């Protein structure tokens, strides 16, 4: 990647606790993974759901040769405003950012838009790549179901979705029995949903893999290739923290 002279987000916005070096490294790693697993190309139209303070956008802007378009959206208004002010001009307006005032008990409890009915601000069948990094991990099941339908709507015929999750399956159950997960999903919402913190359920939410696959299919999508399972559950020697699922149109 080329290191452009781009502003870095202030520490007050970095809820992930990134150092400057960590912020830059994350963007480069994600761009590389999206090229390898999700079909990211230099001309892709990317929709970044949950863009935060611009970790992916920053990485794309530092990718020498990227000529595509990018739409970032988030429920955190200060983060969107910083990105719009500081990053958009570096892409000759091929990049844009939009604030969505969606209610979320953890991140935006006073939001005015219902997460089970909101329409994502992207056109039908337009997105070559939709990215959701640690978005489904902070949602209730009915919200996940609605978002999957929206992803199907905006996805181009040959497009892909790159979504990260905490997935529970037989492998996770064995690791959990050994007390190895870094995130202990000890509390049960229903038969297919568990969460870590009873005082703050949306801090970390996990779903049964079979349930996710069922909802993906009901939305008119399909899992594309093997799931890339992450280290959160106690696995070693894997490149990501959360589990990464690639989706396409069914």
N, C-alpha and C positions, 0 to 999 in steps of 0.2 A: 504494500500500500504506500501511497504517497502521503507524507505528512504535511497537509496544508496548514497554513496559519489560521486556525479557527479558534474562536473563543471557547472557553470551557465553562460549563455551568458552575455557578457559585456553590460552595459547600452547603449552604442553607437549603438547596433544592435536592441534594443527593441523599435521598432517603435510603439508598442501598449502601451508603457509607463509602463510596468509591474514592480512592485517591486519584490524582490526575493520571498516574500510570495505569491504575486499574480500570479507569473509565475508558482510556484509549485502547487498552488491551481487549476489553470486553467487546467493543465495537468491531474490532478487527476479527476476533474469534467468531462472532455471530455472522458477519458477512461471509467468512470462509465457510462456515457450516451451512449457511443458506445456499451458497453456490454448490456445495457438495451434495446436499440432501434434498433441497427444495426447488431446484431449477432456477435460482437467481441468475439473471444475465445482465449485461451492461445496459440493456434497453428495457428492462422490466418496469412495469407500473406496480409499485409496492404500496400496500395499505397496511399501516402499522397501528394496530388496535392496542392502546395502552402504551403510547410512545414515551411517556414519562418526561425526563429531562434530556432526551435526545441521544441516548447511547447508540441506537441503531442508525439514526439519521446522521450522526457525527461520523460513524464508521463508513457509511455510504459516501459522504462528502469527501472523505479521505481516500476513496477508492479511485485511483487514476483510471479514467476511461469510462466511468459510469455516466451514461447519458439518459438514463430513464427518468421516470417521474415517481414522486413519493408523496403520500398523504399520511400524516401522523395525526392521531386523535387521542385525547385523554380526558379523564374527568377532573384532573387537577389543573385548575386554571392558571396558577402562577407558572407552572412548568410549560404549559402550552404557550403562554405569552413570551416566556424567555426564548423558547425555540423559534417562534415566529419572528421575533425581533433580531435574534443573533445568528440564526442559521439560514433562514430563507433567502437572504440576499446573496449568499455564497453559491447558490444553485441557479441563479438567474430565473428565479421564480418557478422552477420545475418542482420545488419542494413547497409544501404548504402544511399548516398545522391548524387543527380545529378543536376547540373546547366543547365537550359534551357534558352537560350538567346532569349526569346520570346518578341516581341515588346508589350509594354503596355504604353499608353500615360501618365499614372500616375506614375508607378513604374519602367518602363524600356523603356523610349522613344527611345533609340538608339538601341534597340534589333534588331537582324538580322533575326529572324525567324518570319514568319507570323502566328498570332494566329488562323487563319482560315484554316490552312493546316498542322500544326505541328502534328507529331505523338508522343503520350506519350510513354516514354521509358519503357514499360511493355509489356510482351508477351500476345498474344491472349488468352482469357479465363483463365487467371491465378489468378486474384486478388480476394481474399475472401471478402475484404472490401476496397473500395476506399473512401477517405475522402477529401472533399473540404470545408474548413472552411474559409468563407469570400473570396471566389474566384469569384463566379458568381456575387457577388455584385460589382465587379470592371471590368466587361466585357460588351461589346456591344452585341446586339442580335445575329449577325451572328457568333460571337465567341462562345457564349453559345451553339448554334446549333451544331457547329463542335465538341465542347468538349463532348456533350451528345453522339455523334456517337462514339467518342473515348472511352468513359466510357463503352458503350455497347460492344465494341471490347475487352477490357481488362478484363471485369468482368467474373468471373467464373460462371458456370451454376447456382449455388445456392448462389452466392455472393450478396452483397448489396453495395449501394452507400449511403454515408451520406453527404449531401450537404446543406449548409446554404444559405439563400437568403433573400431579401426583397420582399415579395409578396403582391400585391395589389388585394383586393377583396372587397366585400360589407362591411365586418367588418372594414377593413382599411379605406374605404371611410367615414364611420360614425365617426371613431376616428379622421380622418383628418378634418372633418367638425367641430369637437369639439376642434381642434387645440391641440390634445394630442400627436401626434408622436414626438419622440425625434429626428428623422431624417425626415425633411420635404422634400418630393419629389415634389417640387413645379414646376419643369421644365419638359416639355414633349419633348421626342425625337420622338416618334411616338405614335400610338394609344394604344400600350401595354407596352411602356417603359417610365419611368420617372427617373429623377436624381435630386440631391440636389443642386449641386454647378455649376452655369453656367460657371465659370472660370476653373473648374476642374471636368468635367462630370463624370469621373470614380472614383471620391471619394466615391460615393454611388449611385448605380443604382438599381432600382426596376422594377419588371415585373409583369404584370397581371397574376394571378394564372391560369386563363383559358389558356392563351398563353403558359405558362410553361407546363401545362399538355398536351397540343397539341404537343409541341415539344418533350416531353418525349416519347409520344406514337409513333411519327414519327421515333424516333431513335431506336425503338424496345425495349423500357423500359416501366416500369409501376411504378406508385407511390405505395409504399408498406405500407399500414396502414395509419392512420390519420397524417396529417401534424402537427408538433409541432410548434405552432405559438409563436413568441418571444415578448419581451417587447419593441422593437424599435418603434412600432407603437402606444405605449401608453397603452398597456395591463398591468395589474398588476397580481401578483401571479403566474407568469410563470417562468420556470427555466432557460430559455435561452434569449439572447438578439436578435439574428437573428432568422428567421424562419428556421426550420430544416425539410428537405424533405428526406425520405428514398426511394431509388429506387432499383428495381430488374429487371432482364430480363423479358420481356413480355412473 
